[in-house]
Amino acid sequence: MVMQNNRFFCTLFIHHIHQILRYRWSMAGKERTFAAVLVALLFISLLPSPATAQGGVPGSISMDCVGDPEVTVKPGQSSDGVVTCTVTNEGSIVAESVEVTNEFGGGPIITMTISEDSFTLEPGDSKDFTATFSASDRAAVVQHEFTITATVTAWGPIPVDGSILSSTANHTGDVAIKPYGMVTLDMPDKSSRNMETSQEISITFQVENDGNDVDTIDIRITNANELTQLGFVIQSGEYIQQKTSNRMVYRINSRSSFGLRVKLQQKFEIKSLSKQVATLTIQRMLLILTSSLLLKRIRQA
């Protein structure tokens, strides 16, 4: 009971000193800090000894943040990167006012938003907040470091910001824009091609890398074996791999002799070889092969 009464009167005394200091808050920075420390030291004299107190020292703080975020910017599948942080008042006596700040140099490609930047924690209490990272669709692949800092700005009614009594907790991580693969195959002339025996034709198409990073593009004729068995010769080969958007030309020769009229599809497949996301595009073209003898009969009919 005696300890409780002493604590009560000391609290009134400290409150009185704090009221006086409020009127002198226009003092220079060093004097203001000294005054805050003086009041805090008086406040500490009220606290139980380490042997009897439970929990950490007054003003102590901790912060735990989970994960390094990735921002997805693929059109139709975009999503923000989010980090969840938990701030805890490790002390056992006094409430703490906490301010959350950040250092981040990812703009303007990536923006960073803190869900709640100031709050008060009672002894032993915790508070969750989130850091959200956003970017526009199709943004280029980048990675930036960020730092989140939680700072104790007051012990109860006593401001300690900028003084030696102000505790901080930091989290440093990396945020990255996730790469995605997307390719398109444009074939200007998709009409059927009529070939005579021993004839060569050229098939032209444009390949575009529509992803957000350097990618390897895989182009192949998926039914090359079928074409070869029927006597076609693919001069450029059935498979091409490239790392840039480009105009491509396939050259196909028909066999020298053929006794039938053959109609088949030539199937082109193009895909991104990005490890993150692969997009598959298939184009088809009809080839009609007619032997010279059959074509002559058709013309004479």
Number of C-alpha atoms within 10 A of each C-alpha: 6 7 9 10 10 12 16 12 12 16 15 12 14 17 16 11 15 19 11 11 16 10 9 13 12 10 12 9 12 11 13 20 18 14 21 22 19 14 18 20 12 15 20 14 11 17 16 12 10 10 6 8 13 13 15 16 17 22 26 21 24 16 19 13 19 12 13 15 20 20 24 24 24 20 13 8 8 16 17 16 21 20 18 15 17 14 20 22 29 23 22 19 23 21 20 30 23 25 18 20 14 17 12 15 13 17 10 9 14 22 14 21 13 15 13 14 14 15 12 19 21 17 20 16 15 16 14 14 17 16 18 18 22 20 21 18 16 18 19 18 18 15 14 14 14 17 14 20 16 22 25 27 23 23 22 16 12 18 23 27 19 16 17 11 21 19 20 18 17 16 15 13 15 14 23 19 25 22 24 26 24 23 21 19 20 13 17 10 11 14 11 14 15 13 19 21 20 15 14 16 13 11 15 15 15 14 19 15 21 16 25 20 18 16 22 17 23 17 21 17 21 16 14 19 12 13 19 13 9 15 17 21 18 18 12 12 13 16 14 13 13 12 13 13 16 12 13 14 12 15 14 19 18 23 18 13 14 19 11 13 13 13 13 15 15 15 15 19 17 22 23 25 20 18 10 10 16 16 15 16 15 15 15 16 17 15 17 15 23 21 21 19 14 15 16 11 10 9 7 7 6
